[in-house]
Amino acid sequence: MKANERAVLEHILSAEFAGASQLRGQLDRTEVIAVWGPGSVSVDLQVREPCEHAALPAVLVPVDAHVHNPSGAYIGEILVWTDRGVTLAAMEFAWVTDEMPTSLPAMVNGRLSWPA
């Protein structure tokens, strides 16, 4: 996993929710196994066993990870998917702009920010 992918996951998983601690504990055992398409920053993840399993009630991590450009406009969000609520499975940049993002957002003042 690249440093920017890990940084975004760490930011999202720093929120407190049921299963967050277990998902955070999986980061060192998580690797990217596929990119969603040419030029995409959305990726499929796989966690190497053994690891502590989470017990999320849904497959989507319950964190609003909105992404804004430097002027503050909402441009999308990062969704973190799990495999049946147990292990990390994917990270998706769901954008609402005309152009597909070519990089993940960076942390700016505690918020996910993407260049305009």
OpenMM code with the backbone's topology and positions (N, CA, C; nanometers):
from openmm import Vec3, app, unit

residues = "MET LYS ALA ASN GLU ARG ALA VAL LEU GLU HIS ILE LEU SER ALA GLU PHE ALA GLY ALA SER GLN LEU ARG GLY GLN LEU ASP ARG THR GLU VAL ILE ALA VAL TRP GLY PRO GLY SER VAL SER VAL ASP LEU GLN VAL ARG GLU PRO CYS GLU HIS ALA ALA LEU PRO ALA VAL LEU VAL PRO VAL ASP ALA HIS VAL HIS ASN PRO SER GLY ALA TYR ILE GLY GLU ILE LEU VAL TRP THR ASP ARG GLY VAL THR LEU ALA ALA MET GLU PHE ALA TRP VAL THR ASP GLU MET PRO THR SER LEU PRO ALA MET VAL ASN GLY ARG LEU SER TRP PRO ALA".split()
positions = [
    Vec3(0.0851, -0.1169, 0.0000),
    Vec3(0.0000, 0.0000, 0.0000),
    Vec3(0.0898, 0.1234, 0.0000),
    Vec3(0.0526, 0.2211, -0.0811),
    Vec3(0.1297, 0.3460, -0.0884),
    Vec3(0.1049, 0.4309, 0.0361),
    Vec3(0.1988, 0.5207, 0.0637),
    Vec3(0.1894, 0.6058, 0.1826),
    Vec3(0.0632, 0.6913, 0.1813),
    Vec3(0.0249, 0.7460, 0.0644),
    Vec3(-0.0950, 0.8304, 0.0605),
    Vec3(-0.2219, 0.7484, 0.0818),
    Vec3(-0.2251, 0.6247, 0.0346),
    Vec3(-0.3408, 0.5378, 0.0589),
    Vec3(-0.3531, 0.5077, 0.2082),
    Vec3(-0.2413, 0.4760, 0.2694),
    Vec3(-0.2427, 0.4477, 0.4135),
    Vec3(-0.2839, 0.5711, 0.4936),
    Vec3(-0.2339, 0.6895, 0.4552),
    Vec3(-0.2681, 0.8119, 0.5275),
    Vec3(-0.4183, 0.8389, 0.5236),
    Vec3(-0.4796, 0.8192, 0.4094),
    Vec3(-0.6244, 0.8411, 0.3983),
    Vec3(-0.6988, 0.7385, 0.4832),
    Vec3(-0.6582, 0.6118, 0.4754),
    Vec3(-0.7224, 0.5093, 0.5584),
    Vec3(-0.7046, 0.5384, 0.7065),
    Vec3(-0.5848, 0.5772, 0.7474),
    Vec3(-0.5612, 0.6094, 0.8888),
    Vec3(-0.6520, 0.7228, 0.9346),
    Vec3(-0.6680, 0.8248, 0.8496),
    Vec3(-0.7546, 0.9373, 0.8847),
    Vec3(-0.8988, 0.8895, 0.9049),
    Vec3(-0.9492, 0.8127, 0.8118),
    Vec3(-1.0883, 0.7662, 0.8206),
    Vec3(-1.1065, 0.6727, 0.9403),
    Vec3(-1.0117, 0.5830, 0.9608),
    Vec3(-1.0241, 0.4859, 1.0695),
    Vec3(-0.9906, 0.5447, 1.2062),
    Vec3(-0.9478, 0.6719, 1.2106),
    Vec3(-0.9243, 0.7366, 1.3397),
    Vec3(-1.0555, 0.7736, 1.4073),
    Vec3(-1.1654, 0.7723, 1.3329),
    Vec3(-1.2976, 0.7977, 1.3912),
    Vec3(-1.3331, 0.6805, 1.4829),
    Vec3(-1.4136, 0.7087, 1.5829),
    Vec3(-1.4563, 0.6033, 1.6742),
    Vec3(-1.5920, 0.5488, 1.6298),
    Vec3(-1.5940, 0.4212, 1.6012),
    Vec3(-1.7176, 0.3496, 1.5676),
    Vec3(-1.6933, 0.2028, 1.6017),
    Vec3(-1.7984, 0.1260, 1.6126),
    Vec3(-1.7844, -0.0161, 1.6449),
    Vec3(-1.6987, -0.0840, 1.5391),
    Vec3(-1.5890, -0.1452, 1.5798),
    Vec3(-1.4999, -0.2152, 1.4880),
    Vec3(-1.3816, -0.1334, 1.4403),
    Vec3(-1.3779, -0.0046, 1.4730),
    Vec3(-1.2689, 0.0826, 1.4251),
    Vec3(-1.1334, 0.0342, 1.4736),
    Vec3(-1.1235, -0.0033, 1.5987),
    Vec3(-0.9964, -0.0482, 1.6550),
    Vec3(-0.9431, -0.1706, 1.5805),
    Vec3(-1.0304, -0.2643, 1.5515),
    Vec3(-0.9885, -0.3846, 1.4799),
    Vec3(-0.9441, -0.3505, 1.3372),
    Vec3(-1.0169, -0.2607, 1.2699),
    Vec3(-0.9779, -0.2222, 1.1335),
    Vec3(-0.8446, -0.1485, 1.1343),
    Vec3(-0.8232, -0.0611, 1.2329),
    Vec3(-0.6930, 0.0069, 1.2448),
    Vec3(-0.5808, -0.0953, 1.2614),
    Vec3(-0.6076, -0.1986, 1.3397),
    Vec3(-0.5083, -0.3025, 1.3629),
    Vec3(-0.4758, -0.3840, 1.2386),
    Vec3(-0.5604, -0.3775, 1.1371),
    Vec3(-0.5383, -0.4519, 1.0132),
    Vec3(-0.4473, -0.3775, 0.9146),
    Vec3(-0.4233, -0.2493, 0.9366),
    Vec3(-0.3511, -0.1684, 0.8378),
    Vec3(-0.2138, -0.2242, 0.8020),
    Vec3(-0.1396, -0.2723, 0.9002),
    Vec3(-0.0064, -0.3248, 0.8715),
    Vec3(-0.0106, -0.4546, 0.7908),
    Vec3(-0.1251, -0.5166, 0.7842),
    Vec3(-0.1401, -0.6429, 0.7120),
    Vec3(-0.2230, -0.6251, 0.5840),
    Vec3(-0.2480, -0.5003, 0.5457),
    Vec3(-0.3332, -0.4716, 0.4300),
    Vec3(-0.2495, -0.4368, 0.3079),
    Vec3(-0.2882, -0.4926, 0.1946),
    Vec3(-0.2206, -0.4621, 0.0691),
    Vec3(-0.3225, -0.4335, -0.0401),
    Vec3(-0.2810, -0.3545, -0.1380),
    Vec3(-0.3646, -0.3267, -0.2550),
    Vec3(-0.3503, -0.4448, -0.3495),
    Vec3(-0.4646, -0.5014, -0.3923),
    Vec3(-0.4583, -0.6152, -0.4836),
    Vec3(-0.5101, -0.5813, -0.6231),
    Vec3(-0.5785, -0.4665, -0.6385),
    Vec3(-0.6278, -0.4275, -0.7707),
    Vec3(-0.6667, -0.2807, -0.7704),
    Vec3(-0.6505, -0.2179, -0.8872),
    Vec3(-0.6981, -0.0810, -0.9104),
    Vec3(-0.8280, -0.0944, -0.9879),
    Vec3(-0.9253, -0.0092, -0.9598),
    Vec3(-1.0574, -0.0232, -1.0189),
    Vec3(-1.0619, 0.0001, -1.1690),
    Vec3(-0.9653, 0.0703, -1.2232),
    Vec3(-0.9625, 0.0946, -1.3671),
    Vec3(-0.8447, 0.1827, -1.4021),
    Vec3(-0.8194, 0.2000, -1.5304),
    Vec3(-0.7067, 0.2839, -1.5718),
    Vec3(-0.7175, 0.4252, -1.5142),
    Vec3(-0.6133, 0.4689, -1.4456),
    Vec3(-0.6091, 0.6028, -1.3887),
    Vec3(-0.6879, 0.6206, -1.2603),
    Vec3(-0.7582, 0.5179, -1.2154),
    Vec3(-0.8404, 0.5278, -1.0945),
    Vec3(-0.7537, 0.5254, -0.9698),
    Vec3(-0.7987, 0.5973, -0.8662),
    Vec3(-0.7323, 0.5897, -0.7362),
    Vec3(-0.8104, 0.5005, -0.6399),
    Vec3(-0.9242, 0.4470, -0.6843),
    Vec3(-1.0009, 0.3515, -0.6039),
    Vec3(-0.9361, 0.2144, -0.6170),
    Vec3(-0.9253, 0.1438, -0.5040),
    Vec3(-0.8512, 0.0178, -0.5027),
    Vec3(-0.9236, -0.0894, -0.4216),
    Vec3(-0.8975, -0.2144, -0.4590),
    Vec3(-0.9392, -0.3289, -0.3788),
    Vec3(-0.8262, -0.3610, -0.2824),
    Vec3(-0.8643, -0.3986, -0.1611),
    Vec3(-0.7678, -0.4284, -0.0553),
    Vec3(-0.7832, -0.5727, -0.0095),
    Vec3(-0.6749, -0.6269, 0.0430),
    Vec3(-0.6801, -0.7588, 0.1032),
    Vec3(-0.5986, -0.7547, 0.2317),
    Vec3(-0.6526, -0.8144, 0.3367),
    Vec3(-0.5847, -0.8205, 0.4655),
    Vec3(-0.5288, -0.9616, 0.4823),
    Vec3(-0.3987, -0.9697, 0.5081),
    Vec3(-0.3345, -1.0995, 0.5305),
    Vec3(-0.3704, -1.1498, 0.6711),
    Vec3(-0.4097, -1.2726, 0.6783),
    Vec3(-0.4359, -1.3364, 0.8076),
    Vec3(-0.3030, -1.3765, 0.8696),
    Vec3(-0.2919, -1.3914, 0.9990),
    Vec3(-0.3983, -1.3717, 1.0965),
    Vec3(-0.4148, -1.2238, 1.1302),
    Vec3(-0.5361, -1.1857, 1.1591),
    Vec3(-0.5652, -1.0494, 1.2042),
    Vec3(-0.6905, -1.0536, 1.2907),
    Vec3(-0.7061, -0.9498, 1.3695),
    Vec3(-0.8267, -0.9396, 1.4516),
    Vec3(-0.9404, -0.8910, 1.3626),
    Vec3(-1.0501, -0.9633, 1.3642),
    Vec3(-1.1636, -0.9284, 1.2800),
    Vec3(-1.2528, -0.8248, 1.3479),
    Vec3(-1.3090, -0.7380, 1.2663),
    Vec3(-1.4071, -0.6408, 1.3150),
    Vec3(-1.5445, -0.7057, 1.3113),
    Vec3(-1.6419, -0.6373, 1.3671),
    Vec3(-1.7799, -0.6863, 1.3651),
    Vec3(-1.8719, -0.5696, 1.3317),
    Vec3(-1.8521, -0.5110, 1.2136),
    Vec3(-1.9361, -0.3995, 1.1714),
    Vec3(-2.0730, -0.4524, 1.1296),
    Vec3(-2.1796, -0.3761, 1.1542),
    Vec3(-2.3122, -0.4211, 1.1148),
    Vec3(-2.3390, -0.4054, 0.9651),
    Vec3(-2.2493, -0.3367, 0.8925),
    Vec3(-2.2676, -0.3156, 0.7490),
    Vec3(-2.1325, -0.3302, 0.6804),
    Vec3(-2.1329, -0.3345, 0.5466),
    Vec3(-2.0071, -0.3496, 0.4731),
    Vec3(-1.9359, -0.2170, 0.4518),
    Vec3(-2.0056, -0.1060, 0.4723),
    Vec3(-1.9466, 0.0267, 0.4540),
    Vec3(-1.9070, 0.0848, 0.5890),
    Vec3(-1.7830, 0.1319, 0.5993),
    Vec3(-1.7368, 0.1946, 0.7235),
    Vec3(-1.8206, 0.3214, 0.7467),
    Vec3(-1.8774, 0.3377, 0.8673),
    Vec3(-1.9712, 0.4476, 0.8935),
    Vec3(-1.9030, 0.5810, 0.9254),
    Vec3(-1.8256, 0.6327, 0.8305),
    Vec3(-1.7554, 0.7598, 0.8488),
    Vec3(-1.7832, 0.8471, 0.7272),
    Vec3(-1.8248, 0.9715, 0.7506),
    Vec3(-1.8416, 1.0682, 0.6424),
    Vec3(-1.7056, 1.1301, 0.6138),
    Vec3(-1.6408, 1.0841, 0.5082),
    Vec3(-1.5072, 1.1323, 0.4719),
    Vec3(-1.5194, 1.2202, 0.3478),
    Vec3(-1.5807, 1.3361, 0.3658),
    Vec3(-1.6021, 1.4295, 0.2553),
    Vec3(-1.4700, 1.4902, 0.2101),
    Vec3(-1.4591, 1.5127, 0.0800),
    Vec3(-1.3401, 1.5742, 0.0226),
    Vec3(-1.3798, 1.7103, -0.0329),
    Vec3(-1.2999, 1.8113, 0.0002),
    Vec3(-1.3248, 1.9484, -0.0454),
    Vec3(-1.2034, 1.9992, -0.1215),
    Vec3(-1.2260, 2.0907, -0.2139),
    Vec3(-1.1121, 2.1537, -0.2807),
    Vec3(-1.0644, 2.2692, -0.1931),
    Vec3(-0.9530, 2.3334, -0.2280),
    Vec3(-0.9000, 2.4402, -0.1423),
    Vec3(-0.9967, 2.5555, -0.1164),
    Vec3(-1.0934, 2.5779, -0.2063),
    Vec3(-1.1905, 2.6852, -0.1828),
    Vec3(-1.3067, 2.6394, -0.0948),
    Vec3(-1.3061, 2.5109, -0.0557),
    Vec3(-1.4092, 2.4605, 0.0354),
    Vec3(-1.5238, 2.3897, -0.0323),
    Vec3(-1.5250, 2.3826, -0.1647),
    Vec3(-1.6351, 2.3174, -0.2363),
    Vec3(-1.6260, 2.1653, -0.2212),
    Vec3(-1.7397, 2.1024, -0.1976),
    Vec3(-1.7479, 1.9565, -0.1875),
    Vec3(-1.7240, 1.8963, -0.3254),
    Vec3(-1.6304, 1.8001, -0.3337),
    Vec3(-1.6040, 1.7378, -0.4633),
    Vec3(-1.6208, 1.5866, -0.4602),
    Vec3(-1.6507, 1.5307, -0.3438),
    Vec3(-1.6732, 1.3871, -0.3348),
    Vec3(-1.6464, 1.3365, -0.1950),
    Vec3(-1.6310, 1.2053, -0.1856),
    Vec3(-1.6022, 1.1454, -0.0560),
    Vec3(-1.5238, 1.0165, -0.0752),
    Vec3(-1.4575, 0.9770, 0.0312),
    Vec3(-1.3862, 0.8505, 0.0316),
    Vec3(-1.4726, 0.7492, 0.1064),
    Vec3(-1.5000, 0.6385, 0.0413),
    Vec3(-1.5757, 0.5298, 0.1013),
    Vec3(-1.4801, 0.4146, 0.1293),
    Vec3(-1.4896, 0.3565, 0.2481),
    Vec3(-1.4094, 0.2402, 0.2823),
    Vec3(-1.5054, 0.1224, 0.2993),
    Vec3(-1.4810, 0.0196, 0.2200),
    Vec3(-1.5653, -0.0997, 0.2180),
    Vec3(-1.4958, -0.2121, 0.2942),
    Vec3(-1.5777, -0.2978, 0.3556),
    Vec3(-1.5241, -0.4143, 0.4258),
    Vec3(-1.5796, -0.5415, 0.3619),
    Vec3(-1.5152, -0.6506, 0.3928),
    Vec3(-1.5621, -0.7817, 0.3516),
    Vec3(-1.6540, -0.8331, 0.4622),
    Vec3(-1.7840, -0.8180, 0.4422),
    Vec3(-1.8863, -0.8617, 0.5382),
    Vec3(-1.8691, -0.7999, 0.6763),
    Vec3(-1.8112, -0.6789, 0.6823),
    Vec3(-1.7934, -0.6106, 0.8101),
    Vec3(-1.6774, -0.6626, 0.8922),
    Vec3(-1.5923, -0.7479, 0.8322),
    Vec3(-1.4876, -0.8170, 0.9072),
    Vec3(-1.3484, -0.7607, 0.8796),
    Vec3(-1.3121, -0.7470, 0.7524),
    Vec3(-1.1795, -0.6976, 0.7150),
    Vec3(-1.1921, -0.5902, 0.6071),
    Vec3(-1.0887, -0.5065, 0.5959),
    Vec3(-1.0862, -0.4036, 0.4929),
    Vec3(-1.0897, -0.4676, 0.3553),
    Vec3(-1.1712, -0.4120, 0.2634),
    Vec3(-1.1865, -0.4736, 0.1313),
    Vec3(-1.1627, -0.3762, 0.0164),
    Vec3(-1.1918, -0.2464, 0.0345),
    Vec3(-1.1741, -0.1513, -0.0755),
    Vec3(-1.1775, -0.0087, -0.0227),
    Vec3(-1.1144, 0.0796, -0.1009),
    Vec3(-1.1203, 0.2230, -0.0736),
    Vec3(-1.1603, 0.2898, -0.2050),
    Vec3(-1.2693, 0.3647, -0.2008),
    Vec3(-1.3257, 0.4260, -0.3211),
    Vec3(-1.3283, 0.5782, -0.3080),
    Vec3(-1.2804, 0.6466, -0.4105),
    Vec3(-1.2962, 0.7921, -0.4186),
    Vec3(-1.4183, 0.8150, -0.5072),
    Vec3(-1.5311, 0.8457, -0.4452),
    Vec3(-1.6560, 0.8724, -0.5168),
    Vec3(-1.6634, 1.0226, -0.5423),
    Vec3(-1.6333, 1.0647, -0.6641),
    Vec3(-1.6248, 1.2072, -0.6944),
    Vec3(-1.7506, 1.2570, -0.7635),
    Vec3(-1.7750, 1.3870, -0.7525),
    Vec3(-1.8924, 1.4493, -0.8141),
    Vec3(-1.8516, 1.5558, -0.9156),
    Vec3(-1.7252, 1.5581, -0.9518),
    Vec3(-1.6741, 1.6549, -1.0484),
    Vec3(-1.6813, 1.5960, -1.1890),
    Vec3(-1.6540, 1.6787, -1.2881),
    Vec3(-1.6565, 1.6315, -1.4264),
    Vec3(-1.5383, 1.5406, -1.4586),
    Vec3(-1.4261, 1.5655, -1.3944),
    Vec3(-1.3042, 1.4897, -1.4218),
    Vec3(-1.2746, 1.3920, -1.3084),
    Vec3(-1.2360, 1.2705, -1.3448),
    Vec3(-1.1977, 1.1716, -1.2453),
    Vec3(-1.0698, 1.2177, -1.1758),
    Vec3(-1.0649, 1.2112, -1.0430),
    Vec3(-0.9419, 1.2493, -0.9727),
    Vec3(-0.8283, 1.1540, -1.0084),
    Vec3(-0.7093, 1.2087, -1.0202),
    Vec3(-0.5924, 1.1277, -1.0535),
    Vec3(-0.5040, 1.1033, -0.9313),
    Vec3(-0.5452, 1.1567, -0.8169),
    Vec3(-0.4717, 1.1327, -0.6931),
    Vec3(-0.5701, 1.1352, -0.5767),
    Vec3(-0.5284, 1.0743, -0.4678),
    Vec3(-0.6092, 1.0789, -0.3466),
    Vec3(-0.5957, 1.2164, -0.2833),
    Vec3(-0.6935, 1.2562, -0.2028),
    Vec3(-0.6815, 1.3840, -0.1339),
    Vec3(-0.5715, 1.3780, -0.0289),
    Vec3(-0.5278, 1.4955, 0.0114),
    Vec3(-0.4290, 1.5080, 0.1186),
    Vec3(-0.4996, 1.5657, 0.2407),
    Vec3(-0.4358, 1.5511, 0.3543),
    Vec3(-0.4903, 1.6105, 0.4759),
    Vec3(-0.4445, 1.7562, 0.4845),
    Vec3(-0.5408, 1.8478, 0.4937),
    Vec3(-0.5122, 1.9900, 0.5099),
    Vec3(-0.6006, 2.0408, 0.6224),
    Vec3(-0.5392, 2.0833, 0.7305),
    Vec3(-0.6119, 2.1336, 0.8479),
    Vec3(-0.7172, 2.0348, 0.8971),
    Vec3(-0.6801, 1.9088, 0.9003),
    Vec3(-0.7704, 1.8062, 0.9541),
    Vec3(-0.8814, 1.7651, 0.8605),
    Vec3(-0.8791, 1.8134, 0.7365),
    Vec3(-0.9824, 1.7761, 0.6387),
    Vec3(-0.9163, 1.7148, 0.5166),
    Vec3(-0.9918, 1.6298, 0.4472),
    Vec3(-0.9430, 1.5760, 0.3212),
    Vec3(-0.9593, 1.6837, 0.2145),
    Vec3(-0.8505, 1.7213, 0.1520),
    Vec3(-0.8532, 1.8295, 0.0553),
    Vec3(-0.7910, 1.7814, -0.0757),
    Vec3(-0.8520, 1.8205, -0.1852),
    Vec3(-0.8054, 1.7835, -0.3181),
    Vec3(-0.7773, 1.9078, -0.3972),
    Vec3(-0.6678, 1.9137, -0.4712),
    Vec3(-0.6358, 2.0358, -0.5477),
    Vec3(-0.7462, 2.0705, -0.6469),
    Vec3(-0.7717, 2.1984, -0.6609),
    Vec3(-0.8751, 2.2444, -0.7548),
    Vec3(-0.8277, 2.2288, -0.8965),
] * unit.nanometer
topology = app.Topology()
chain = topology.addChain("A")
for resn in residues:
    res = topology.addResidue(resn, chain)
    for name in ("N", "CA", "C"):
        topology.addAtom(name, app.Element.getBySymbol(name[0]), res)
